[in-house]
Amino acid sequence: MRILGIDCGSRCTGYGIIDCGIRHHTLVDFGAIHLHSKNSFSSRLLTVHQELVKLIKSYQPQFAAVEDQFYLTNFKSVLKLGQIKGVVLCTAALANIPVVEYSPLEIKIAVTGYGRAGKKQVQQMVKQLLGLTNVPEPHDAADALALALCHSQVMTHHNSIEKYKDY
């Protein structure tokens, strides 16, 4: 199964793509879509769409995973992140890719086993789980990989339950 994790951001939207089997995860690609503040916001939204279309065409993911809720105090930031997320959801829908959403708590528990883990702990576990020599940078890409790993774990757990539900 190939999963595309997307960490929505108005300045930098991270992405991470993994292949996963029952007991292993393989890194396919990761990086970030850098959005320049000098460009209009509508232009930045278009950039996110165009770059995601390229990634989807190149890597053919079966699922996409995004963060469920944004906990920010700045209303303008929440609005911008919601618009970026809307573009991500629409782009995935146009490609017939199911999108799953996970809360920050679910992501941290799936990747580190601890719901209050910090960014550094999440990055270190992403590095370990994918067998990388370095922590993925930028942190937006590491967060996107954590989203993909979270979905992999949820799917593996769900498939295990389905397999044994009649016993």
ABEGO torsion letter per residue (X at the ends): XBBBBBBBBAABBBBBBBBBBAABBBBABBEBBBBBAABBAAAAAAAAAAAAAAAAAAAGBABBBBBABBBBABAAAAAAAAAAAAAAAAAAAAAGBBBBBBBAAAAAAAAAGBAABBAAAAAAAAAAAAGBABBBOBAAAAAAAAAAAAAAAAAAAAAAAAAAAAX
